[in-house]
């Protein structure tokens, strides 16, 4: 039995042990004793050069997760970004879901790890996989929880602009065109945007909305990829691709600045323009103002993570990040009260995926 004192010591160790030992050693292809299924995000290369077959899709899916999660997973759901979620994406995804069921990989529950548009694909799979599999006499996948990095389940303004630009190419100036091309990788044309169609905010927010029992753990970024050229075209805070209203799991597409009304992405305790509500069973766990949309998958360090929903258990998955509250005065503020901050101590010394894996796997 684990004592409270031991658990406290483990939390401190996770926050302060910042050596290569966090990264080294033999990787276990499980998280908290459960097999992991990966669902990748949008791959812009598919719009320019559509994958030729399922093997090409799987090869690209494997490359997507190389930085951290590939060696910690037992299965993936790989899908073509030149398709639509209710079309070829669903078909390709089902072929792999069926294999996972036949192999019994989720008999003792699986944990899904998704990134970006993988959040929306996962939501569609969670709503439909039981019916699909039961129709073939196969057992549905037992999913314990979904860990969603930079989730695009609420869509993104960049997809709205891409479709507008595709149909009205002469209406827009070069900064907007540059932002859209940074996101899509192509000059947008009607009929060639694939899953970008599903990422339009209204479209994404009307896809697979039935509540289900699988907790969606949200990990939110706020950094600036693409030299910041996309940020002026996204409402509220964003990670350069996905707005906070989407990654937090907010029920409205209105721009917000944080996943909560009293804590900024940087951890400052202050009033924020937070979400009016969150989707059922969606839990913002960590926010990180500095990490970028892709950096959440293990490639970026030096950024402080901020706990939001913490010290709780979601469907038997223990969420127990170390945290500390401190006060500091900005260099330009010579008098008055200090500002209060909350952070995961030591989180700037590691990457977000390692932090999440190390904590949830404890």
C-alpha positions in Angstrom: 0.0 0.0 0.0 1.3 3.5 -0.9 1.3 5.9 2.0 0.5 9.6 1.8 4.1 10.4 2.8 5.4 8.2 0.0 3.1 9.7 -2.5 4.2 13.2 -1.6 7.8 12.2 -2.0 7.1 10.8 -5.4 5.4 14.0 -6.5 8.4 16.0 -5.4 10.8 13.7 -7.1 8.9 14.0 -10.4 9.1 17.7 -10.2 12.8 18.0 -9.2 14.6 15.1 -10.9 15.6 16.9 -14.0 18.4 14.7 -15.3 18.5 12.4 -18.3 17.2 9.6 -16.2 13.7 10.8 -17.1 14.5 10.2 -20.7 16.6 7.1 -20.5 16.0 3.5 -19.7 13.9 0.8 -21.3 10.6 2.3 -22.4 7.4 0.4 -21.4 4.7 0.4 -24.0 2.1 1.2 -21.4 0.8 4.1 -19.3 -0.4 3.5 -15.8 -0.5 -0.3 -16.6 -2.7 0.2 -19.7 -1.9 -0.2 -23.4 -1.6 3.1 -25.3 -3.3 3.9 -28.7 -1.9 6.9 -30.6 -4.1 9.1 -32.9 -2.0 11.6 -34.8 -3.0 15.1 -36.1 -3.3 16.8 -39.4 -0.4 16.1 -41.8 -0.2 18.8 -44.4 1.9 16.7 -46.7 -1.2 14.6 -47.5 -2.9 17.6 -49.2 0.0 18.1 -51.7 0.8 14.4 -52.2 -2.1 12.1 -51.1 -0.9 8.8 -49.6 -1.0 5.9 -52.1 -2.2 3.2 -49.7 -2.7 2.1 -46.1 1.0 1.3 -45.7 1.9 4.9 -46.7 -0.5 6.2 -44.1 0.9 3.9 -41.5 4.5 4.9 -42.3 3.6 8.6 -41.9 1.8 7.9 -38.7 4.9 6.1 -37.3 7.1 9.1 -38.2 4.6 11.5 -36.5 5.2 10.0 -33.0 9.0 9.3 -33.2 10.0 12.1 -30.7 8.5 10.5 -27.6 5.3 8.5 -27.7 6.0 5.8 -30.4 8.0 3.6 -28.1 5.4 3.9 -25.4 2.5 2.7 -27.4 1.0 -0.6 -28.4 -1.1 0.5 -31.3 -1.9 3.5 -33.5 -4.9 4.8 -35.5 -3.3 6.3 -38.6 -5.5 8.3 -41.1 -5.1 10.3 -44.3 -5.4 14.0 -44.0 -6.6 14.4 -47.6 -9.9 12.7 -46.6 -12.9 13.6 -44.5 -13.6 12.3 -41.1 -17.0 10.8 -42.0 -15.5 9.3 -45.2 -12.1 7.8 -45.9 -10.7 8.8 -42.5 -13.4 6.7 -40.7 -12.9 3.8 -43.1 -9.1 3.7 -42.6 -9.5 4.2 -38.8 -12.0 1.4 -38.6 -9.6 -1.1 -40.3 -7.1 -0.4 -37.5 -9.7 -0.3 -34.7 -10.8 -3.8 -35.9 -7.3 -5.1 -35.6 -6.9 -3.7 -32.1 -10.2 -5.4 -31.1 -9.2 -8.7 -32.7 -5.8 -8.6 -30.9 -7.5 -8.0 -27.5 -5.2 -5.0 -26.8 -7.9 -3.2 -24.8 -9.3 -6.1 -22.9 -7.8 -4.4 -19.7 -8.6 -0.9 -21.0 -6.5 1.3 -23.2 -5.5 4.9 -23.0 -5.7 7.0 -26.1 -3.1 9.7 -26.7 -4.2 12.2 -29.4 -2.6 15.3 -30.9 -4.3 18.3 -32.7 -6.9 17.0 -35.2 -6.5 13.6 -33.6 -8.7 15.0 -30.9 -11.6 15.4 -33.4 -10.9 12.0 -34.9 -10.8 10.4 -31.4 -14.2 12.0 -30.6 -15.7 10.5 -33.7 -14.2 7.1 -32.9 -15.4 7.1 -29.3 -18.9 7.8 -30.5 -19.0 5.1 -33.2 -16.5 2.3 -32.4 -18.7 0.2 -30.3 -21.4 0.0 -32.9 -18.9 -0.6 -35.7 -17.3 -3.5 -33.9 -20.5 -5.1 -32.5 -21.9 -5.2 -36.1 -19.0 -7.6 -36.9 -19.4 -9.6 -33.7 -16.3 -8.1 -32.2 -15.9 -6.7 -28.7 -15.8 -2.8 -28.4 -12.6 -1.3 -27.3 -12.5 -0.5 -23.6 -11.1 3.0 -23.3 -10.0 4.3 -19.9 -9.2 7.9 -20.9 -8.0 10.1 -23.7 -4.9 12.4 -23.3 -5.4 15.2 -25.8 -2.5 17.4 -26.7 -3.3 20.7 -28.4 -6.7 19.3 -29.2 -8.5 20.7 -32.3 -11.9 19.2 -31.5 -13.4 22.7 -31.5 -11.9 23.6 -34.9 -9.6 26.5 -35.8 -10.0 29.9 -37.4 -7.2 28.9 -39.8 -9.4 26.3 -41.4 -12.2 28.9 -41.8 -9.7 31.2 -43.6 -8.3 28.4 -45.7 -11.8 27.6 -47.1 -12.6 31.2 -47.6 -9.3 31.7 -49.4 -9.9 28.6 -51.6 -13.2 30.0 -52.9 -12.3 33.7 -52.9 -8.5 33.8 -53.7 -8.4 37.5 -54.6 -10.0 38.9 -51.5 -7.1 38.4 -49.1 -3.7 40.1 -48.5 -0.3 38.4 -48.3 -0.1 38.1 -44.5 -3.3 36.1 -44.4 -2.2 34.0 -47.4 1.1 33.3 -45.6 -0.7 32.2 -42.4 -3.0 29.8 -44.3 -0.1 28.3 -46.3 1.9 27.8 -43.1 -1.1 25.8 -41.8 -2.0 23.8 -44.9 1.3 23.6 -46.7 -0.4 24.4 -50.0 -2.2 27.2 -52.0 -5.8 26.4 -51.0 -8.1 25.1 -53.8 -11.7 23.9 -53.6 -11.8 20.1 -53.3 -8.2 19.8 -52.2 -8.3 20.6 -48.5 -9.4 17.2 -47.0 -9.8 17.2 -43.3 -9.3 21.0 -43.2 -13.0 21.1 -44.1 -13.8 19.3 -40.9 -11.6 21.7 -38.9 -13.8 24.7 -39.6 -15.1 25.8 -36.3 -18.8 25.3 -37.0 -18.2 21.9 -38.7 -16.0 20.6 -36.0 -18.5 21.6 -33.3 -21.3 19.7 -35.0 -19.4 16.4 -35.3 -19.9 13.5 -32.8 -21.2 15.5 -29.9 -22.9 12.7 -27.9 -21.6 12.6 -24.3 -19.7 9.5 -23.4 -18.0 8.1 -20.3 -14.4 8.5 -21.5 -12.6 11.4 -19.7 -10.8 13.8 -22.1 -7.6 15.1 -20.4 -6.6 18.4 -22.1 -3.0 19.7 -22.4 -3.0 23.2 -23.7 -0.2 25.1 -25.4 0.3 28.8 -26.1 3.6 29.2 -28.0 4.4 30.8 -31.4 5.5 28.5 -34.3 5.8 29.8 -37.8 7.5 33.0 -36.5 4.1 34.1 -35.1 2.5 34.7 -38.5 -0.6 32.7 -37.8 -1.5 34.3 -34.4 -3.1 37.5 -35.6 -5.8 35.3 -37.4 -6.8 33.2 -34.4 -9.2 34.4 -31.9 -8.0 34.5 -28.2 -5.0 32.7 -27.0 -3.6 29.9 -29.3 -0.6 27.7 -29.9 -0.1 29.0 -33.5 -2.6 26.5 -34.9 -5.3 25.7 -32.4 -7.2 28.3 -30.4 -7.6 27.9 -26.6 -11.3 27.5 -26.9 -10.6 24.2 -28.8 -7.7 22.8 -26.9 -9.4 23.6 -23.5 -12.6 21.9 -24.6 -14.8 25.0 -24.3 -18.4 24.7 -25.5 -18.3 28.0 -27.4 -16.0 29.0 -30.3 -15.5 32.5 -28.9 -11.9 33.5 -28.3 -10.7 32.9 -24.7 -7.4 33.6 -23.0 -7.3 30.6 -20.6 -9.0 27.4 -19.6 -10.1 28.9 -16.4 -11.3 32.3 -15.3 -8.7 32.9 -12.6 -5.4 31.7 -13.9 -3.4 32.7 -17.0 -1.6 30.3 -19.3 1.6 31.5 -17.7 0.3 30.7 -14.2 -0.5 34.1 -12.9 -3.4 34.2 -10.5 -5.6 36.9 -12.0 -9.0 37.3 -13.7 -9.1 35.9 -17.2 -11.4 35.6 -20.1 -12.1 31.9 -19.6 -14.6 29.5 -21.1 -18.3 29.9 -20.3 -18.4 26.1 -20.1 -16.6 23.0 -21.0 -17.8 19.9 -23.0 -19.0 17.0 -20.9 -16.1 15.0 -19.4 -13.4 17.4 -20.7 -10.8 18.4 -18.2 -8.0 21.0 -18.8 -5.1 19.4 -16.9 -2.1 21.5 -17.8 -1.6 24.8 -19.6 1.8 26.0 -20.9 2.1 29.5 -22.4 5.5 28.9 -24.1 5.3 25.5 -25.7 4.2 25.3 -29.3 1.5 23.3 -31.1 4.0 20.6 -32.1 6.3 21.0 -29.1 3.9 19.3 -26.7 4.9 16.0 -28.2 8.4 16.1 -26.6 10.6 18.4 -28.6 10.6 21.5 -26.5 11.9 22.3 -23.0 12.2 25.6 -21.1 8.5 26.2 -20.7 6.6 26.3 -17.4 3.4 24.1 -17.2 0.5 25.3 -15.0 -1.9 22.8 -13.3 -5.6 23.5 -13.7 -7.5 20.3 -12.8 -5.2 18.4 -10.4 -5.1 16.1 -7.5 -8.0 14.0 -8.7 -8.8 10.6 -10.2 -10.5 10.3 -13.5 -11.9 6.9 -14.4 -9.2 5.4 -12.1 -6.4 7.4 -13.8 -4.7 9.4 -11.1 -3.9 13.0 -12.0 -1.4 14.2 -9.4 1.0 16.8 -10.7 3.3 18.5 -8.2 2.5 22.2 -7.8 3.7 25.2 -6.0 2.4 28.7 -5.4 4.8 31.7 -5.2 4.8 35.4 -5.4 7.0 37.8 -7.4 7.1 41.4 -8.3 7.8 42.4 -12.0 11.1 44.3 -12.4 9.2 47.4 -13.4 6.9 47.4 -10.3 8.7 49.2 -7.5 6.0 49.0 -4.8 2.7 47.4 -4.0 1.7 43.8 -3.7 3.5 41.0 -5.5 1.8 38.9 -8.2 0.9 35.3 -7.3 1.7 32.4 -9.6 1.1 28.6 -9.7 3.3 26.2 -11.5 4.5 22.6 -11.8 7.9 23.0 -10.2 10.8 22.0 -12.5 8.5 21.7 -15.6 10.7 24.0 -17.6 13.5 21.5 -17.3 11.8 18.8 -19.2 9.3 18.6 -22.1 5.6 18.3 -21.7 5.2 14.7 -22.9 7.8 13.5 -20.5 6.2 15.4 -17.7 2.8 14.0 -18.4 4.0 10.4 -18.9 6.2 10.5 -15.8 3.4 11.8 -13.6 0.5 9.7 -14.9 2.6 6.6 -15.0 3.6 6.9 -11.4 
